[in-house]
Amino acid sequence: AFIAATLLDYADGVDAVVDMGSGWGYNLFNLWLRGGPVVPYYALEFVEPGRLACDLIAKAVPGPDIVLAAFDFRAPVLPRLGVGHALIFSAHALDKVALVSDDLVEEIAGVADRVTVVHFENIYDQLAGPLGLPVNETLRRRVVRQGMNTNFYGLLSAAADAGRIRIDELRPDVLDASSSLLRW
């Protein structure tokens, strides 16, 4: 509910919604059911069973126009939609990839003329040092042990420092430290 409600705050006037790491489409369907825009919804997912499940659900129930595609954060190729404004998001997907590609920011930025990007990811450990927050050693050990992402915030921060993107919102600890919200 938190993810869908947050996305609705940024959905006005968009021409497409893109979920990077959609799984079976839970967040896309949830956004739609809560009044999301009537536009194409792109479900980009790495694993085929997730894409197949999303396709089955999309065909079985009335809902958004779903476009499925394979997607890998380590070698990202995002569709060029040819639209004016796209809402792009990831929710607990890229944090499962130890190192995302250096090309990710440019790929996301190239989806539409204008993009609003919202990430709901477990990256608190990456934010602690740069933001002067308390370091959670238990979380840091879990990140290493589970091979979770360690470079995402660095990529976004570097892109912001170079003037390629603007980070508009950063909330390091939402949903009981299981998620950080980052919007650019």
Secondary structure, DSSP 8 states (H G I E B T S, - for coil): -HHHHHHHTT-TT-SEEEEET-TTSHHHHHHHHTT--SSEEEEEESSHHHHHHHHHHHHHSS--EEEEEE--TTS--------SEEEEEEESSGGGSSS--TTHHHHHHTSSSEEEEEEEE--HHHHHHHHT----HHHHHHHHHTT--SSHHHHHHHHHHTTS----EEEEEETTTTEEEEE-
